[in-house]
């Protein structure tokens, strides 16, 4: 929500694209966390980075890559919650 407000207030194209990029990455992180950290859901990060690449601006793209690289270590600092794999009979429940 905050990123949307900043995107509306920002006057430059770069400021709007950076705030929208951060908002997309935060929503991707929320999506992965809501799914319990399943490996399959982590591909959402790659989709978001591809969408950010459509801005054709290096600054939002670099910020996105850094946030995706830093995100796993930040999650580990918040608490020991292992990433789940989707194997076994549970896998078909999410298909």
GUTOR-917992 format. One line per field, with one value per residue: residue number from 1; x, y, z of N, C-alpha, C, O, CB in turn. Coordinates in Angstrom, 1 decimal, m for minus. Glycine has a CB too. Layout:
<lumros>
n [NUM;...]
n.X [X;...]
n.Y [Y;...]
n.Z [Z;...]
ca.X [X;...]
ca.Y [Y;...]
ca.Z [Z;...]
c.X [X;...]
c.Y [Y;...]
c.Z [Z;...]
o.X [X;...]
o.Y [Y;...]
o.Z [Z;...]
cb.X [X;...]
cb.Y [Y;...]
cb.Z [Z;...]
</lumros>
This chain:
<lumros>
n [1;2;3;4;5;6;7;8;9;10;11;12;13;14;15;16;17;18;19;20;21;22;23;24;25;26;27;28;29;30;31;32;33;34;35;36;37;38;39;40;41;42;43;44;45;46;47;48;49;50;51;52;53;54;55;56;57;58;59;60;61;62;63;64;65;66;67;68;69;70;71;72;73;74;75;76;77;78;79;80;81;82;83;84;85;86;87;88;89;90;91;92;93;94;95]
n.X [0.8;1.9;3.9;2.4;1.2;3.5;4.3;2.3;2.8;5.3;7.4;9.1;9.8;11.5;11.4;8.8;8.9;10.7;9.4;7.1;8.4;9.6;7.2;6.0;7.9;7.7;5.1;5.4;7.0;5.2;3.4;4.9;5.5;2.8;2.2;3.7;6.4;7.0;9.1;8.3;6.8;8.6;9.4;7.9;9.3;11.1;9.4;8.4;10.8;11.3;9.1;9.8;12.0;10.9;10.6;12.9;15.0;17.9;18.2;15.8;15.8;18.3;17.9;15.8;17.1;19.0;17.3;16.0;18.2;19.0;16.8;16.4;18.4;17.5;15.1;15.9;17.1;14.8;13.7;13.9;12.6;12.1;12.4;9.9;9.6;7.8;7.0;5.8;2.5;1.2;1.9;0.1;m2.1;m1.7;m1.6]
n.Y [m1.2;1.2;1.5;1.9;4.4;6.0;5.7;7.1;9.7;10.3;12.1;11.7;9.4;7.3;7.2;6.4;3.9;2.5;2.4;0.9;m1.4;m2.3;m2.7;m4.8;m6.8;m7.1;m8.0;m10.5;m11.7;m11.9;m13.6;m16.0;m16.5;m16.8;m19.2;m21.0;m21.1;m22.8;m24.4;m24.3;m22.0;m20.0;m19.4;m17.3;m15.0;m14.8;m14.3;m11.8;m10.3;m10.5;m9.0;m6.5;m6.0;m5.1;m2.4;m1.3;0.0;0.4;0.9;0.2;m2.5;m3.4;m2.9;m4.7;m7.2;m7.1;m7.1;m9.6;m11.2;m10.6;m11.2;m14.1;m14.3;m12.4;m13.4;m15.7;m14.6;m13.6;m15.9;m19.4;m21.0;m23.4;m23.9;m25.4;m28.4;m29.6;m32.5;m35.8;m37.0;m34.6;m32.8;m32.9;m31.7;m29.0;m28.6]
n.Z [0.0;0.8;m1.1;m3.4;m2.8;m2.8;m5.4;m6.6;m5.8;m6.5;m8.8;m10.9;m13.6;m13.0;m10.1;m9.8;m11.0;m9.4;m6.9;m7.6;m8.4;m6.0;m4.5;m6.0;m5.5;m2.8;m2.6;m3.9;m2.1;0.1;m1.1;m1.4;1.3;2.3;1.1;2.6;2.1;0.0;m2.5;m5.2;m5.4;m5.3;m7.9;m8.6;m8.0;m10.2;m12.3;m11.5;m11.6;m14.4;m15.3;m14.2;m15.7;m18.0;m17.7;m18.7;m17.5;m15.6;m12.8;m11.2;m11.9;m10.9;m8.2;m7.7;m8.2;m6.1;m3.9;m4.1;m3.8;m1.2;0.3;1.2;3.3;5.0;5.8;7.1;9.4;10.7;11.8;12.3;9.8;7.8;4.2;2.4;0.4;m2.4;m2.4;m2.5;m1.4;m0.8;m2.8;m4.9;m4.0;m4.3;m7.0]
ca.X [0.0;2.8;4.6;1.4;1.1;4.8;4.3;1.4;3.3;6.6;7.2;9.9;9.4;12.4;10.9;7.6;9.2;11.4;8.4;6.3;9.2;9.6;5.9;5.9;8.8;7.1;3.9;5.9;7.5;4.0;2.8;5.7;5.2;1.5;2.3;4.5;7.7;7.3;10.1;7.6;6.3;9.8;9.5;7.2;10.3;11.6;8.4;8.4;12.0;11.1;8.2;10.5;12.9;10.2;10.8;14.1;15.8;18.8;18.1;14.8;16.2;19.3;17.2;15.0;18.0;19.6;16.3;15.8;19.4;19.1;15.6;16.6;19.1;16.7;14.1;16.6;17.3;13.6;13.4;14.2;11.5;12.7;11.7;9.3;9.6;6.5;7.1;4.9;1.1;0.8;2.2;m1.1;m3.1;m1.4;m1.5]
ca.Y [0.0;2.4;1.6;2.5;5.8;6.6;5.7;8.2;11.0;10.5;13.0;11.2;8.0;6.4;7.1;5.5;2.5;1.9;2.1;m0.2;m2.6;m2.8;m3.2;m6.1;m7.8;m7.4;m8.9;m11.8;m12.3;m12.3;m14.8;m17.2;m16.7;m17.4;m20.6;m21.8;m21.2;m23.9;m24.1;m24.0;m20.6;m19.1;m19.0;m16.0;m14.0;m14.7;m13.7;m10.4;m9.7;m10.3;m7.8;m5.3;m5.8;m4.4;m1.0;m1.0;0.9;m0.5;1.1;m0.7;m3.9;m3.7;m3.0;m6.0;m8.3;m7.1;m7.5;m11.0;m11.9;m10.4;m11.7;m15.3;m14.1;m11.6;m14.4;m16.6;m13.8;m13.5;m17.1;m20.7;m21.5;m24.0;m23.9;m26.7;m28.9;m30.1;m33.9;m36.7;m36.8;m33.2;m32.1;m32.9;m30.8;m27.6;m28.6]
ca.Z [0.0;0.9;m2.4;m4.3;m2.5;m3.2;m6.9;m7.0;m5.4;m7.2;m10.0;m12.0;m14.0;m12.2;m8.8;m9.8;m11.4;m8.3;m5.9;m8.1;m8.3;m4.6;m4.2;m6.6;m4.8;m1.4;m2.8;m4.2;m0.8;0.8;m1.8;m1.0;2.8;2.5;0.6;3.5;1.6;m1.0;m3.6;m6.4;m5.3;m5.5;m9.3;m8.7;m8.0;m11.5;m13.1;m11.1;m12.2;m15.8;m15.5;m13.9;m16.8;m19.1;m17.6;m19.5;m16.6;m14.8;m11.4;m10.6;m12.1;m9.9;m6.8;m7.7;m8.0;m4.8;m2.9;m4.2;m3.3;0.2;1.0;2.0;4.5;5.9;6.3;8.1;10.6;11.4;12.5;11.6;9.1;6.6;2.9;2.1;m0.9;m2.7;m2.8;m1.8;m1.7;m0.6;m4.0;m5.8;m3.4;m4.8;m8.4]
c.X [0.9;3.5;3.6;1.2;2.4;4.8;3.3;1.9;4.6;6.4;8.0;9.5;10.3;11.9;9.6;7.9;9.9;10.3;7.5;7.1;9.3;8.3;5.6;6.7;8.2;5.8;4.3;6.4;6.3;3.4;3.6;5.5;3.9;1.4;3.1;5.9;8.1;8.2;9.4;7.1;7.4;10.0;8.7;8.2;10.9;10.6;8.3;9.7;11.9;10.2;8.9;11.5;12.2;10.2;12.0;14.9;16.6;18.6;17.0;15.2;17.3;18.8;16.5;16.0;18.6;18.5;16.0;17.0;19.5;17.9;15.8;17.3;18.3;15.6;14.7;16.8;16.0;13.2;13.7;13.0;11.9;11.8;11.1;9.4;8.2;6.6;6.1;3.4;0.6;1.0;0.9;m2.1;m2.9;m1.4;m2.7]
c.Y [1.3;2.6;2.3;4.0;6.6;6.7;6.8;9.6;11.3;11.2;12.4;9.7;7.0;6.2;6.2;4.1;1.8;1.5;1.0;m1.5;m3.2;m3.3;m4.6;m7.2;m8.1;m8.2;m10.3;m12.5;m12.7;m13.5;m16.1;m17.5;m17.3;m18.8;m21.5;m21.9;m22.3;m23.5;m23.7;m22.5;m19.6;m18.6;m17.7;m14.8;m13.7;m14.0;m12.2;m9.7;m9.5;m9.1;m6.5;m5.0;m5.0;m2.9;m0.4;0.1;0.1;m0.3;0.2;m2.1;m4.3;m3.8;m4.3;m7.2;m8.3;m7.5;m9.0;m11.8;m11.8;m11.0;m13.0;m15.1;m13.3;m12.5;m15.3;m15.8;m13.6;m14.7;m18.3;m21.3;m22.1;m23.9;m25.3;m27.1;m29.5;m31.5;m34.7;m36.4;m35.4;m32.4;m31.9;m32.0;m29.4;m27.5;m28.0]
c.Z [0.0;m0.5;m3.5;m4.1;m3.0;m4.7;m7.4;m6.8;m6.1;m8.5;m11.1;m12.3;m13.2;m10.8;m8.8;m10.1;m10.2;m7.2;m6.3;m8.0;m6.9;m4.1;m4.8;m5.9;m3.4;m1.6;m3.2;m3.0;0.0;0.2;m1.4;0.5;3.0;2.0;1.5;3.0;0.7;m2.1;m4.8;m6.5;m5.5;m6.9;m9.5;m8.7;m9.5;m12.5;m12.8;m11.7;m13.7;m16.1;m15.2;m15.0;m18.0;m18.9;m18.4;m18.8;m15.7;m13.3;m10.8;m10.8;m11.1;m8.5;m6.7;m7.4;m6.6;m3.7;m2.9;m3.6;m1.8;1.0;1.7;3.3;5.5;6.5;7.3;9.4;11.4;12.2;11.7;11.0;7.8;5.3;2.7;0.7;m1.2;m3.3;m2.0;m2.2;m1.6;m1.9;m4.9;m5.3;m3.9;m6.3;m9.1]
o.X [0.6;3.7;4.1;1.1;2.3;5.3;3.6;1.6;4.9;5.5;7.7;8.9;9.8;11.9;9.5;7.3;9.8;10.4;7.1;6.6;9.2;8.3;5.1;6.2;8.3;5.6;3.7;6.2;6.3;2.9;3.0;5.4;3.7;0.6;3.3;6.6;9.2;8.2;9.9;7.1;7.1;10.7;9.0;7.9;11.1;11.0;8.2;9.6;12.4;10.4;8.7;11.8;12.9;9.9;12.1;15.4;16.1;18.8;17.3;14.9;17.2;19.2;16.5;15.7;18.8;18.9;15.8;16.8;19.9;18.0;15.2;17.0;18.4;15.2;14.0;16.8;16.0;12.5;13.6;12.3;12.2;10.6;11.9;9.3;7.5;6.5;5.6;3.1;m0.4;0.3;0.8;m3.0;m3.9;m1.2;m2.8]
o.Y [2.2;3.7;3.0;4.8;7.7;7.7;7.4;10.5;12.5;11.0;12.7;9.0;5.9;5.0;5.4;3.2;0.6;0.4;0.1;m2.6;m4.4;m4.3;m5.5;m8.3;m9.2;m9.1;m11.3;m13.7;m13.8;m14.3;m17.1;m18.7;m18.2;m19.6;m22.6;m22.8;m22.8;m22.3;m22.8;m21.9;m18.4;m17.7;m17.0;m13.8;m12.6;m13.3;m11.3;m8.5;m8.5;m8.4;m5.5;m3.8;m4.4;m2.2;0.8;1.1;m0.9;m1.2;m0.5;m2.9;m5.4;m4.7;m4.9;m8.0;m9.4;m8.3;m9.6;m12.8;m12.7;m11.4;m13.1;m15.7;m13.5;m12.3;m15.6;m16.4;m13.5;m14.7;m18.3;m22.1;m21.4;m23.8;m26.3;m26.2;m29.8;m31.8;m34.2;m35.7;m35.0;m31.4;m30.9;m31.5;m28.6;m26.4;m27.9]
o.Z [m0.7;m0.9;m4.3;m5.0;m3.6;m5.3;m8.4;m7.5;m6.4;m9.2;m12.3;m11.5;m12.9;m10.3;m7.9;m9.5;m10.0;m6.6;m5.5;m7.7;m6.7;m3.4;m4.1;m5.7;m3.0;m0.7;m2.8;m2.8;0.7;1.0;m1.1;0.8;3.9;2.6;1.1;3.5;0.6;m2.6;m5.5;m7.5;m5.8;m7.2;m10.6;m9.4;m9.9;m13.3;m13.7;m12.2;m14.2;m17.1;m15.9;m15.3;m18.8;m19.9;m18.7;m19.4;m15.1;m12.5;m9.8;m9.9;m10.5;m7.7;m5.6;m6.6;m6.1;m2.8;m1.9;m3.1;m1.1;2.2;2.8;4.3;6.7;7.7;8.3;10.5;12.6;13.1;10.4;11.7;6.9;5.5;2.8;m0.2;m0.2;m4.5;m1.0;m3.1;m2.2;m2.1;m5.5;m6.0;m4.0;m6.8;m10.3]
cb.X [m0.9;3.9;5.1;0.1;0.9;6.0;3.8;0.1;3.6;7.3;7.7;11.4;9.7;13.8;10.5;6.6;10.1;12.4;7.6;5.8;10.6;10.1;4.8;6.3;10.2;6.7;3.0;7.1;8.4;3.0;2.9;7.2;5.4;0.5;2.7;3.9;8.6;6.0;10.9;6.4;5.6;11.0;9.0;6.2;11.5;12.0;7.0;8.4;13.3;10.5;7.0;11.3;13.5;8.7;11.0;13.8;14.9;20.2;17.8;13.4;16.7;20.4;16.3;14.2;19.1;20.0;15.0;15.5;20.6;19.1;14.5;17.2;20.5;16.0;13.5;17.9;17.9;12.5;12.0;15.0;10.3;13.1;12.6;7.8;10.7;5.8;8.5;5.1;0.3;1.6;3.3;m1.6;m3.0;m0.1;m1.4]
cb.Y [0.0;2.2;0.3;1.8;6.0;5.8;4.4;8.0;11.0;9.1;14.4;11.2;7.9;6.9;8.4;6.1;2.5;2.9;3.4;0.1;m2.3;m1.6;m2.3;m6.1;m7.3;m6.0;m8.3;m11.7;m11.3;m11.1;m14.6;m16.9;m15.4;m16.5;m20.7;m23.1;m21.3;m24.4;m25.3;m24.9;m20.3;m19.7;m20.1;m15.8;m14.3;m16.1;m14.3;m10.2;m10.5;m11.6;m8.0;m5.4;m7.1;m4.8;m0.6;m0.5;1.9;m0.1;2.6;m0.4;m4.1;m2.6;m1.8;m6.2;m8.2;m5.7;m6.7;m11.4;m11.3;m8.9;m11.9;m16.4;m13.4;m10.4;m15.2;m17.1;m12.4;m13.2;m17.1;m21.7;m20.5;m25.5;m23.4;m26.8;m29.9;m29.2;m34.4;m36.6;m37.7;m32.5;m32.8;m34.3;m30.8;m27.2;m30.0]
cb.Z [1.2;2.0;m2.9;m4.2;m1.0;m2.7;m7.4;m6.3;m3.9;m7.5;m9.7;m11.6;m15.5;m12.2;m8.2;m10.9;m12.6;m7.7;m5.6;m9.5;m8.9;m3.6;m4.6;m8.1;m4.7;m0.8;m3.9;m5.2;0.0;0.8;m3.3;m1.3;3.6;1.7;m0.8;3.6;2.8;m1.6;m3.8;m6.6;m4.0;m4.9;m10.2;m7.6;m7.1;m12.1;m12.8;m9.6;m11.8;m16.4;m14.5;m12.5;m17.3;m19.1;m16.1;m20.9;m15.9;m15.1;m11.1;m11.3;m13.5;m10.0;m6.6;m8.9;m9.1;m4.5;m3.2;m5.7;m3.9;0.5;m0.1;1.1;4.2;5.2;5.1;7.6;10.2;10.4;13.0;12.5;8.9;6.8;1.7;2.6;m1.2;m3.8;m2.6;m0.4;m0.9;0.5;m4.8;m6.0;m1.9;m4.2;m9.0]
</lumros>
